[in-house]
């Protein structure tokens, strides 16, 4: 029963594949978003590059190649996820935070979520680098 519930939760949080998506490329990111979120996707791209610069100065080595960033609003979450397999990938669900929750106290909550998820990418890469013989 728990497996079915988890599967339906994951399915509810993914972006529908039949939407018109746009992708913009920056120095370190491929930012993909539904067409109607283009202004927010462009803000996320700037935020991601800013976060990359901050983290690059703190961690060695930085991730190689472009990092995929999906910006979507197909969930009721103000959250994100990140992973390095099969590619360096971040998903940010951009529903504005609900009043009273911790994220609602930040004007730059999108910056905060992107920085947080990108830190996962950097630390995973650093950990893999240091664990090699």
Secondary structure, DSSP 8 states (H G I E B T S, - for coil): -HHHHHHHHHHHHS--TTS-EEEEE-SSEEEEEEGGGHHHHHHHHHHHHHHHHHHHTTSSS---S-EEEEEE--SS-EEEEEE-SSS-EEEEEE----TTSGGGG-TTHHHHHHHHHHHHHHHHHHHHHHH--
